[in-house]
Amino acid sequence: MPADLVEHLRLPVVAAPMFLVSGPDLVIAACRSRIVGSFPTPNCRTIDALDSWMGTIDDAVGSGDTPWAVNLVTHRTNTRLAEDLRLIAQYRPGIVITALGSPAPVVEVVKNYGGIVIADVVNPTLARKAVATGVDGLACVSSGAGGHTGHLSPFAFISAVRDFFDGIITVGGAITDGAGVAGAITAGADLVYMGTRFLASTESMATDAYKQMIVDHGLEDILVSDAITGTDASWLRPSLIANGYDPDTMAFDGDRRSYDSAGDQPARWKDVWAAGQGLATIRSVDPVAKIVDRLEDEYIRAANRFTGLVTHTHRLAGQSL
């Protein structure tokens, strides 16, 4: 299945689903550049809006060789899950990514039409639970990821999961160039989540100020905190300060976490900006097509370098014999 999925892709990359950032324009541009485009359903405030978005994407890229993906929040607080699933059964996106809850409610619906289910996980324990539900793949969200983040090294995470799972492994966390993609694939991943790099794209829904903050800041400007949503996430420190937070003392003040796709989200989710640790290599806001061109060049150069090193090692081994 991993080979089937990546066979028609230009690069083994998923333009990761980003809250309030990924929309139809970004998904369509990604698919037309022959990488996987995706968006989270909570970006649509109503079920009618979600219907419209999915129809627009389906009309533009349909069931072509490059799949598009929908990200579903399966947390028990999401009251719109059943309605979202109804539209997924109607439009049949090639990939459905689950997050913040068990993928169990999604698996049967998606597999009935021949789609692929990939579950976001942040540690091997959650990975095993997701595998037990019958998912086709895992998205191993690792340290350095933007938005809701993990805490494990991507290399350690891939190795741990490969020990018990031979399905699709997608890895995300601070990867913003083609060399990072090549490294992840060499380490055993099949696909790479890339969010922050496409946040600073012409087609993303992020505001111009948000995109420019990505360009202007680096690693030292990222803060991991659960204060905004109740779950650890990577935030831009200047954004927190601009919204009245003290990055050194803030803490989550909610009674419980809530990830409901229905209705308006709390203002704190909208006004502070997330980013991954890979933002240091992002120096301009560009169209998706240009970004993918650059990624491909970097990926090929990294692969050629690795091939050269392997060839040299084999030559030395032959001489020693």
C-alpha positions in Angstrom: 0.0 0.0 0.0 2.8 2.6 0.7 4.1 2.0 -2.8 0.6 2.3 -4.3 0.1 5.6 -2.5 3.4 7.3 -3.5 3.7 5.9 -7.0 2.1 8.9 -8.7 3.4 11.6 -6.4 6.2 13.9 -7.5 7.5 14.0 -3.9 6.5 11.9 -0.9 5.0 15.0 0.8 1.7 15.9 2.4 0.8 19.6 2.7 -0.3 19.1 6.2 -3.8 20.1 7.4 -3.5 23.4 9.3 -6.2 24.9 11.4 -7.5 28.2 9.9 -4.7 28.0 7.2 -5.5 25.2 4.8 -8.3 25.7 2.4 -9.4 24.7 -1.1 -6.8 26.9 -2.9 -3.9 25.3 -1.0 -5.3 21.8 -1.4 -5.8 22.2 -5.1 -2.4 23.8 -5.7 -0.7 21.0 -3.8 -2.5 18.3 -5.8 -1.7 20.0 -9.1 1.9 20.0 -8.0 1.6 16.3 -7.4 1.9 16.2 -3.6 -1.0 15.4 -1.3 -3.1 18.4 -0.4 -5.2 18.3 2.8 -7.4 20.5 5.1 -9.0 20.0 8.5 -12.8 20.0 8.5 -13.0 22.5 11.5 -11.8 25.2 9.1 -15.4 25.1 7.8 -17.7 26.7 10.4 -20.8 25.0 9.0 -21.6 21.8 7.3 -22.8 23.7 4.3 -19.4 25.4 4.0 -17.7 22.0 4.2 -20.0 20.7 1.5 -19.0 23.6 -0.7 -15.2 23.2 0.0 -15.3 19.5 -0.8 -17.3 20.0 -3.9 -14.8 22.7 -5.1 -11.8 20.4 -4.5 -13.5 17.4 -6.0 -14.4 19.4 -9.1 -10.8 20.6 -9.5 -8.8 17.5 -8.8 -11.4 14.7 -8.5 -10.2 11.2 -8.2 -7.0 11.8 -10.2 -3.6 10.2 -9.5 -2.8 12.6 -6.7 -5.1 12.0 -3.7 -6.5 14.8 -1.6 -7.0 14.4 2.1 -9.5 15.5 4.8 -8.5 15.8 8.4 -11.2 14.9 11.0 -11.2 15.6 14.7 -12.5 12.4 16.3 -12.4 13.7 19.9 -15.6 13.0 21.8 -16.3 16.8 22.0 -16.7 17.1 18.3 -20.5 17.1 17.8 -20.3 17.4 14.0 -18.4 14.2 13.4 -21.3 12.3 12.0 -22.2 15.1 9.5 -18.6 15.4 8.4 -18.5 11.6 7.9 -21.6 11.8 5.7 -19.9 14.2 3.4 -16.7 12.1 3.3 -18.8 9.1 2.2 -20.3 11.4 -0.5 -17.1 13.0 -1.9 -14.7 10.1 -1.2 -11.4 11.8 -0.6 -8.5 9.4 -1.2 -7.1 9.9 2.3 -8.8 10.6 5.7 -6.6 11.7 8.5 -7.9 11.4 12.1 -6.7 13.5 15.0 -7.2 14.1 18.7 -9.2 10.9 19.2 -9.7 7.3 18.2 -9.9 6.6 14.5 -12.4 3.8 15.1 -15.6 5.8 14.0 -14.0 6.6 10.7 -12.4 3.4 9.5 -15.4 1.5 8.2 -16.9 4.5 6.4 -13.7 5.2 4.5 -12.7 1.6 3.8 -16.2 1.0 2.4 -15.4 3.3 -0.6 -11.7 2.2 -0.9 -10.1 5.2 0.9 -7.1 5.2 3.2 -7.3 6.1 6.9 -4.2 7.6 8.6 -4.3 8.4 12.3 -2.3 11.2 13.9 -0.3 9.9 16.8 2.3 11.4 19.2 3.7 8.3 20.8 4.0 4.5 20.3 1.2 3.7 22.8 -1.3 5.7 20.8 0.1 4.2 17.6 -0.6 0.7 18.8 -4.1 1.7 19.7 -4.7 3.2 16.3 -3.3 0.1 14.5 -5.7 -2.0 16.5 -8.7 -0.2 14.9 -7.6 -1.1 11.4 -6.0 2.1 10.1 -3.9 1.9 7.0 -1.3 4.4 8.2 0.0 6.5 11.0 1.1 10.1 11.0 3.8 10.3 13.6 3.7 13.8 14.9 7.1 14.4 16.3 9.1 17.1 18.2 9.3 20.4 16.3 5.9 20.1 14.7 3.8 23.2 14.4 0.4 23.4 16.1 -0.4 20.4 18.2 3.0 18.8 18.5 4.7 15.7 19.8 7.8 15.3 21.9 9.7 12.4 20.3 12.6 12.5 17.9 11.2 11.6 14.4 14.0 9.1 13.9 13.3 7.3 17.2 9.5 7.5 16.5 9.8 5.9 13.0 12.1 3.1 14.3 9.7 2.3 17.2 6.6 2.2 15.0 8.3 0.2 12.2 9.0 -2.5 14.8 5.3 -3.4 14.9 3.7 -1.8 11.9 4.3 -2.3 8.1 1.7 0.1 6.8 2.0 3.7 5.8 4.1 5.9 8.0 3.9 9.7 7.6 6.3 11.7 9.8 6.0 15.4 10.7 8.1 17.7 12.8 10.3 20.6 11.7 10.8 19.4 8.1 10.8 22.3 5.6 13.2 21.4 2.9 13.9 18.5 0.5 16.9 17.3 2.4 14.7 16.7 5.4 12.2 14.8 3.3 15.0 12.6 2.0 16.3 12.0 5.5 12.8 11.0 6.7 12.3 8.6 3.8 15.8 7.1 4.3 14.9 6.5 8.0 11.8 4.5 7.1 8.9 6.8 6.5 6.7 6.7 3.4 5.5 10.3 3.5 6.4 13.5 5.2 4.0 16.0 6.8 5.0 19.5 5.8 2.9 22.3 7.3 4.8 25.5 8.2 6.5 25.6 4.8 3.1 25.7 3.0 1.7 28.1 5.6 3.9 30.7 4.1 2.5 30.1 0.6 0.5 32.4 -1.6 -2.4 30.0 -1.5 -2.7 29.6 2.2 -5.5 31.3 4.2 -3.0 32.8 6.7 -3.0 36.5 6.9 -0.1 38.4 5.3 1.1 39.4 8.8 1.1 35.8 9.9 3.1 34.7 6.8 5.6 37.5 7.3 6.1 36.5 10.9 7.1 33.0 9.7 9.6 34.6 7.3 11.0 37.0 9.9 11.5 34.7 12.9 13.5 31.6 13.8 13.9 28.7 16.2 14.3 30.9 19.3 10.8 32.4 18.7 8.9 29.1 19.1 7.3 28.2 22.4 5.6 24.9 23.2 2.6 25.3 25.6 -0.8 23.8 26.4 -2.1 27.2 27.6 -4.1 28.0 24.5 -5.9 24.7 23.7 -5.2 22.4 26.6 -2.9 20.3 24.5 0.8 21.0 23.9 1.3 23.1 20.7 4.1 25.1 19.2 3.4 28.9 19.1 5.1 31.9 17.8 6.3 33.9 20.8 5.8 37.3 19.2 2.2 36.4 18.5 1.6 35.4 22.1 3.0 38.7 23.3 0.9 40.7 20.8 -2.2 39.0 22.2 -1.5 39.8 25.9 0.1 36.5 27.0 3.2 36.3 29.1 5.1 33.4 27.4 7.0 32.7 30.6 4.0 32.4 33.0 0.9 31.5 30.9 -1.0 28.3 31.7 -4.2 26.6 30.5 -7.2 28.0 32.3 -10.0 26.0 30.8 -12.0 23.3 32.6 -11.6 20.8 29.8 -10.4 20.5 26.3 -13.0 21.0 23.5 -12.4 20.3 19.8 -15.9 20.8 18.4 -16.1 21.6 14.7 -19.6 23.1 15.1 -20.0 26.8 15.9 -17.4 29.4 16.4 -14.0 28.6 18.0 -12.8 30.5 21.0 -10.9 33.7 20.0 -7.7 32.4 21.6 -7.5 29.8 18.8 -7.7 32.4 16.1 -5.6 35.2 17.3 -2.4 33.4 18.3 -0.3 31.9 15.6 1.4 28.5 15.4 4.5 27.4 13.6 7.0 24.5 13.5 10.7 24.6 14.3 11.6 24.4 10.6 10.6 28.1 10.0 14.3 29.2 10.1 14.8 28.0 6.5 11.7 29.9 5.2 12.8 33.2 3.7 9.9 34.2 1.4 6.2 33.7 0.7 5.9 31.8 -2.6 3.3 30.0 -4.7 2.9 26.3 -3.9 4.3 25.3 -7.3 7.5 27.2 -6.7 7.9 25.7 -3.3 7.5 22.2 -4.7 10.0 22.9 -7.4 12.5 23.9 -4.8 11.7 20.9 -2.6 12.2 18.6 -5.5 15.6 20.1 -6.4 16.7 19.8 -2.7 15.4 16.3 -2.5 17.3 15.1 -5.6 20.5 16.8 -4.4 20.2 15.1 -1.0 19.4 11.7 -2.6 22.4 12.0 -4.9 24.7 12.9 -2.0 23.5 9.9 -0.1 23.9 7.6 -3.1 27.5 8.9 -3.6 28.3 8.2 0.1 26.9 4.6 -0.2 28.8 4.0 -3.4 32.0 5.2 -1.7 31.3 2.9 1.3 30.8 -0.1 -0.9 34.0 0.7 -2.8 36.0 0.8 0.5 34.4 -2.4 1.6 35.4 -4.1 -1.6 38.9 -2.9 -1.2 39.1 -4.3 2.3 38.1 -7.7 1.1 
